[in-house]
Amino acid sequence: MLQVSFLRQYKDLAKKKLAIKHFANLALVDEVVEIDDQRKQLQGAFDELQSKVNAASKQIGAHMAKGEKEQAEALKNNVADWKKELDPLKEKMVLVEEQLQQVIVQFPNLPHDLVPIGKTPEENEVVRQGGETPTLPAGAKAHWDLIKEHNLVDFETGAKITGSGFPLYIGKGAKFQRALTQYFLDFNTAAGYTEYLPPFMVNAASAFATGQLPDKEGQMYHATEDDFYLIPTAEVPVTNVFRDVVLKHSDLPIQMTAYSPCFRREAGSFGKEVRGLNRVHQFEKVEIIQIVHPDKSDEVLNEMVAHVEKLLISLGLQYRILRLCGGDMGFASAITYDFEVYSAAQQRWLEVSSVSNFQAYQTYRMKCRFKDEEGKTQFAHSLNGSSLALPRIFAAIVENYQTEKGISLPKVLHSYFGSTDLV
């Protein structure tokens, strides 16, 4: 969440930055300042009146001590009148604070200076590429045909059990999911991340803290009876571990990794872009999250990008890294790098990871602070990334490692799966 003090001091800069994210209602910046002016006026009037009450109360005691009852009674009447004015002022202040809150939560995070100007995915910047395009056998198939042929994933039965977009993994398909998950977690913990297994549902306060509410209500599954939300990513519960916490300077950086199922209601377009595992409503993902000193977040972002890149290199997949333009970024992110792997069978790039720096946007919402070396309290920065999302990694490996005889596996997965081949 943006801070009112920043919007007041840097109105023009805020509008310029919001325009890069294609935020439509720039007039809200002026509205925030106007509402905050009202809040300040009410606070000033309240403080002045409260000061009169406090001063008069002391004088009443002095008059009573001197036996000056008449003067004391006169002041008591004044105090009674002033106190009657305090309650309406307090009520107005509460209403204005609520109004200010309702407006301020509508703002997305401001983009980092490195974020390119643009509106569509086609305007994202390719930072670098790696790996080689695999040579597939004659008659190579897309993953949706391969997984059906080898009975790895059953979409029809999943749809019968729940609905479209809820795949049922079977036999070696389920085992492969487990092998990928374990490898990703081991890769992350070896790099210093502490593993967490979080709840898979969160309350509204947690969803608000990480920026899912009020921006993404329609994309989350909502258990209305308890007002719980099924998580869209482990980022939400794991980041909230430090909601309302004041950390020590020595605690930073905090590195966390977590596996979780992810639930997203988002609807896709028709065609190969959403066929098979390209887009589903329930999937598994391993996440990395860091809480860091504000001065270190840019450096840590680069380290996290390098970490995910090494993971993709270890899988032998062709990949590219994109710096997202302002119009293609998430609501809470200040800067995001997407990772895509190339599917030779589909002849298209598949997004498998996003690594983002949220700076103080999330930590301000969830009041995650730390005491610096001088003992001053300030907001930490939060970052997160997919390391990795499983469905499209599953799809890419199945497609890119297909042979005339079956489907082989990347060498790093042999010990995890217990075989050199998937089928």
C-alpha positions in Angstrom: 0.0 0.0 0.0 1.3 3.5 -0.9 1.9 5.9 2.0 0.0 9.1 2.2 3.1 11.1 3.1 4.7 10.0 -0.2 1.7 11.0 -2.3 1.5 14.4 -0.6 5.2 15.1 -1.1 5.6 13.7 -4.6 2.2 14.1 -6.3 3.5 14.6 -9.8 6.0 11.8 -9.6 3.3 9.5 -8.2 1.0 10.3 -11.2 3.9 9.8 -13.7 4.7 6.4 -12.1 1.0 5.3 -11.9 0.6 6.2 -15.6 3.4 3.7 -16.4 1.2 1.0 -14.8 -1.8 2.4 -16.8 -3.6 3.3 -13.7 -6.7 5.1 -15.0 -7.8 7.3 -12.2 -4.9 9.6 -11.5 -7.2 12.2 -9.9 -7.3 9.9 -6.9 -3.9 11.2 -6.0 -5.4 14.7 -5.5 -8.3 13.2 -3.7 -6.0 11.5 -1.2 -4.3 14.8 -0.4 -7.7 16.6 0.0 -9.0 13.9 2.3 -5.7 14.0 4.3 -6.1 17.8 4.6 -9.6 17.2 6.2 -8.1 14.6 8.5 -5.3 17.0 9.6 -7.8 19.8 10.2 -10.0 17.6 12.3 -7.0 16.3 14.2 -5.8 19.8 14.8 -9.3 20.9 16.1 -9.5 17.8 18.3 -6.0 18.3 19.7 -6.7 22.0 20.4 -9.9 21.2 22.2 -8.3 18.3 24.2 -5.5 20.7 25.2 -8.0 23.1 26.6 -9.7 20.3 28.5 -6.4 19.2 30.0 -5.3 22.7 30.9 -8.7 23.6 32.5 -8.7 20.3 34.5 -5.4 21.3 36.1 -6.7 24.8 36.8 -9.8 23.3 38.4 -7.6 21.4 40.8 -5.6 24.5 41.6 -8.8 26.6 42.3 -10.3 23.9 44.5 -7.0 23.7 46.5 -7.3 27.5 47.1 -11.0 27.2 48.0 -12.0 29.1 44.8 -15.1 27.1 44.2 -16.9 29.6 42.0 -14.0 29.8 39.5 -13.6 26.0 39.6 -17.3 25.5 38.8 -17.1 27.9 35.9 -14.2 25.9 34.4 -16.1 22.7 35.0 -18.9 24.0 32.9 -16.5 24.9 30.1 -14.9 21.5 30.3 -18.3 19.8 30.0 -19.1 21.8 26.9 -15.7 21.1 25.3 -16.1 17.4 26.0 -19.4 17.4 24.2 -17.6 18.8 21.1 -14.9 16.1 21.3 -17.1 13.1 20.5 -18.5 14.5 17.2 -15.0 15.4 16.2 -13.8 11.9 17.0 -16.6 10.4 14.9 -15.8 12.7 12.0 -12.1 11.7 12.2 -13.0 8.0 12.1 -15.2 8.5 9.0 -12.4 10.5 7.2 -9.8 7.9 8.2 -12.1 5.2 6.7 -12.6 7.2 3.5 -8.9 7.7 3.2 -8.3 4.0 3.6 -10.9 3.1 1.0 -9.1 5.4 -1.5 -5.5 4.5 -0.8 -6.0 0.8 -1.2 -7.1 1.4 -4.8 -3.5 2.3 -5.8 -1.2 -0.3 -7.2 2.5 -0.3 -6.3 4.6 2.3 -8.1 6.9 0.8 -10.7 10.7 0.7 -10.3 12.8 3.0 -12.5 13.9 0.0 -14.5 10.3 -1.0 -15.5 9.9 -0.5 -19.3 7.0 1.6 -20.6 4.4 -0.6 -22.4 0.9 -2.0 -22.0 1.0 -5.5 -23.5 3.1 -8.7 -23.1 4.6 -8.0 -26.5 6.3 -4.9 -25.0 8.1 -6.8 -22.3 11.9 -6.7 -22.6 13.9 -9.9 -23.1 16.8 -9.6 -20.7 18.6 -12.8 -21.7 18.1 -16.3 -23.1 19.8 -19.6 -22.4 19.7 -23.2 -23.4 19.2 -24.9 -26.8 16.1 -25.8 -28.7 15.7 -29.6 -28.6 15.6 -31.7 -31.7 12.4 -33.7 -31.4 11.7 -37.0 -33.1 9.5 -37.2 -36.2 5.8 -37.0 -35.3 6.5 -35.3 -31.9 3.4 -34.6 -29.9 2.2 -31.9 -27.6 2.1 -32.8 -23.9 -1.7 -33.2 -23.8 -1.4 -36.0 -26.2 1.6 -37.6 -24.5 0.1 -37.6 -21.0 -3.1 -39.1 -22.3 -1.2 -41.8 -24.3 0.8 -42.7 -21.2 -2.0 -42.2 -18.7 -0.1 -39.6 -16.7 -2.9 -37.1 -16.2 -6.6 -37.5 -16.6 -8.4 -34.3 -17.3 -11.8 -35.9 -17.9 -12.0 -37.6 -14.5 -10.7 -34.5 -12.8 -13.5 -32.5 -14.5 -16.0 -35.1 -13.3 -14.7 -34.9 -9.7 -14.5 -31.2 -9.6 -14.7 -29.3 -12.9 -12.7 -28.2 -15.9 -9.1 -27.2 -15.0 -8.7 -29.6 -12.1 -6.3 -32.3 -13.4 -6.1 -35.8 -11.8 -2.5 -37.1 -11.8 -2.1 -40.8 -12.0 0.7 -43.3 -11.4 4.0 -42.1 -12.9 2.4 -38.7 -13.5 1.7 -38.3 -9.7 5.2 -39.6 -8.9 6.8 -37.1 -11.3 4.9 -34.3 -9.6 6.3 -35.4 -6.3 9.8 -35.8 -7.7 9.8 -32.2 -9.1 8.5 -30.8 -5.8 11.2 -32.5 -3.8 13.9 -31.4 -6.2 12.8 -27.8 -6.2 12.6 -27.7 -2.4 16.0 -29.3 -2.0 17.5 -26.9 -4.5 16.1 -24.0 -2.5 17.1 -25.2 0.9 20.6 -25.9 -0.3 20.8 -22.2 -1.2 19.9 -21.2 2.4 16.1 -21.0 2.3 14.2 -22.4 5.2 11.3 -24.7 4.3 7.8 -23.9 5.5 4.5 -25.9 5.0 1.8 -23.2 5.4 -2.0 -23.3 5.6 -3.6 -23.5 2.2 -6.4 -21.1 3.2 -6.0 -17.6 4.6 -8.2 -15.0 6.2 -9.0 -11.7 4.6 -6.4 -9.8 6.6 -3.7 -12.0 5.1 -5.0 -11.6 1.6 -5.1 -7.9 2.1 -1.6 -7.8 3.4 0.0 -9.2 0.3 -2.2 -7.3 -2.1 -4.7 -10.0 -3.2 -7.5 -7.9 -1.7 -9.1 -5.7 -2.8 -7.5 -6.3 -6.3 -8.1 -10.0 -7.0 -11.4 -11.1 -5.2 -12.7 -12.5 -8.4 -9.7 -14.7 -9.0 -9.7 -16.4 -5.6 -11.9 -19.2 -4.4 -13.8 -18.0 -1.3 -15.2 -20.1 1.6 -17.9 -17.6 2.5 -19.0 -19.3 5.7 -15.7 -18.7 7.4 -14.5 -15.9 5.2 -11.4 -17.8 4.2 -9.7 -17.8 0.8 -7.9 -20.7 -0.9 -4.4 -19.4 -1.6 -3.3 -18.5 -5.2 0.3 -19.1 -4.2 2.3 -19.9 -1.0 3.6 -16.3 -1.1 0.4 -15.2 0.7 0.5 -17.3 3.9 4.3 -17.4 4.1 4.8 -13.6 3.8 2.1 -13.2 6.5 4.3 -15.1 8.9 5.8 -11.7 9.7 2.6 -9.6 9.7 2.5 -7.3 12.8 6.1 -8.3 13.6 9.0 -6.0 14.5 12.2 -7.7 13.5 15.8 -7.1 14.6 18.3 -5.8 12.1 20.3 -9.0 12.6 17.2 -11.1 11.6 17.5 -9.9 8.0 17.5 -11.3 5.4 14.8 -13.9 6.0 14.7 -16.6 3.3 11.8 -18.9 3.0 10.6 -21.6 0.6 7.3 -23.5 0.6 5.4 -26.0 -1.5 1.7 -25.6 -1.8 -1.2 -26.3 -4.1 -2.5 -23.1 -5.8 -6.1 -22.2 -6.6 -7.0 -19.7 -9.2 -10.4 -19.0 -10.7 -9.0 -17.0 -13.7 -10.6 -17.9 -16.9 -8.5 -18.2 -20.1 -9.0 -17.9 -23.8 -9.7 -20.8 -26.0 -7.1 -22.7 -28.1 -3.7 -24.2 -27.4 -2.8 -21.4 -25.0 -5.0 -23.1 -22.4 -4.9 -26.7 -23.5 -3.7 -29.5 -21.2 -1.5 -28.2 -18.4 -1.0 -24.7 -20.0 -3.6 -23.2 -17.7 -5.5 -24.9 -14.9 -7.4 -23.8 -11.8 -5.5 -26.1 -9.4 -1.7 -26.6 -9.6 1.3 -27.1 -7.4 4.2 -24.7 -7.0 7.3 -24.2 -4.9 7.8 -20.6 -3.9 10.8 -18.6 -2.6 10.2 -15.5 -0.4 12.6 -13.0 1.2 12.1 -10.3 3.8 15.1 -7.9 3.5 16.6 -4.6 4.4 15.3 -1.8 2.0 18.9 -1.0 0.9 19.4 -4.6 -0.2 16.2 -5.5 -2.1 17.5 -4.6 -5.6 20.5 -6.8 -5.0 18.4 -9.6 -3.6 16.1 -9.4 -6.6 19.0 -10.1 -8.9 20.2 -13.0 -6.7 16.7 -14.5 -6.8 16.6 -14.2 -10.6 20.0 -15.9 -10.8 18.8 -18.6 -8.5 15.7 -19.5 -10.6 17.9 -19.3 -13.7 20.3 -21.9 -12.3 17.3 -24.1 -11.5 16.1 -24.0 -15.1 19.6 -24.6 -16.4 19.8 -27.7 -14.2 16.7 -29.0 -16.0 18.3 -28.5 -19.4 15.4 -26.4 -20.7 15.7 -23.6 -23.1 14.6 -20.4 -21.4 14.3 -16.6 -21.6 14.0 -13.9 -18.9 11.7 -11.0 -19.5 11.5 -7.7 -17.6 7.8 -6.9 -17.6 6.5 -3.6 -18.8 4.3 -1.4 -16.7 1.0 -2.6 -18.2 1.8 -6.3 -17.8 2.9 -6.1 -14.1 1.0 -7.3 -11.1 -0.9 -4.9 -8.8 1.5 -5.1 -5.8 4.8 -5.5 -7.7 7.4 -2.7 -8.2 9.4 -4.8 -10.7 8.9 -8.3 -12.1 11.0 -10.7 -14.1 9.2 -13.5 -15.9 10.8 -16.8 -16.9 9.6 -18.7 -19.9 10.7 -22.1 -21.2 10.4 -23.1 -24.8 8.0 -25.8 -25.8 9.4 -27.3 -29.0 6.3 -29.4 -29.6 3.9 -26.4 -29.2 6.5 -24.0 -30.7 5.7 -21.4 -28.1 7.1 -20.0 -24.8 5.5 -21.1 -21.6 5.7 -18.9 -18.4 7.0 -20.9 -15.5 8.1 -18.3 -13.0 7.7 -14.7 -11.9 10.2 -13.1 -9.5 9.1 -9.8 -8.1 10.3 -7.1 -5.7 7.3 -5.5 -3.8 9.6 -3.1 -1.9 7.5 -1.8 1.1 4.1 -2.2 -0.6 3.3 -5.5 1.2 5.2 -4.8 4.4 3.5 -1.5 4.9 0.1 -3.2 4.6 1.1 -5.9 7.0 3.2 -3.8 9.4 6.3 -5.8 9.0 9.1 -3.6 10.4 12.6 -3.9 11.8 14.8 -1.9 14.1 17.9 -0.7 12.3 21.3 -0.4 13.8 20.5 3.0 15.3 17.3 1.6 16.9 14.9 3.3 14.5 11.9 1.3 13.2 11.4 1.1 9.5 9.6 -1.1 7.0 11.3 -4.0 5.5 11.1 -5.0 1.8 9.5 -8.2 0.6 10.3 -10.3 -2.6 9.0 -13.5 -3.9 9.4 -15.9 -6.9 8.2 -19.2 -8.3 10.9 -21.8 -8.0 9.1 -23.3 -9.8 5.5 -23.7 -10.9 4.9 -27.3 -11.8 2.3 -27.6 -14.6 4.2 -26.0 -17.4 7.5 -27.4 -16.2 5.8 -30.8 -16.4 4.5 -30.0 -19.9 7.9 -28.7 -21.1 9.9 -31.7 -19.9 7.4 -34.1 -21.3 7.4 -32.4 -24.7 11.1 -31.5 -24.9 12.4 -34.8 -23.6 10.2 -37.1 -25.7 12.0 -39.7 -27.7 11.0 -42.3 -30.3 10.7 -44.8 -27.5 9.2 -42.8 -24.7 10.0 -39.8 -22.5 13.4 -39.4 -20.8 14.2 -37.2 -17.8 16.8 -34.5 -17.0 19.8 -36.1 -15.2 19.1 -34.1 -12.0 15.7 -35.8 -11.6 16.9 -39.4 -12.1 17.6 -40.0 -8.4 14.3 -38.2 -7.4 12.2 -40.2 -9.8 14.1 -43.5 -9.4 14.6 -43.9 -13.2 16.2 -42.2 -16.2 12.9 -42.2 -18.0 9.4 -41.1 -17.2 7.9 -43.7 -19.5 
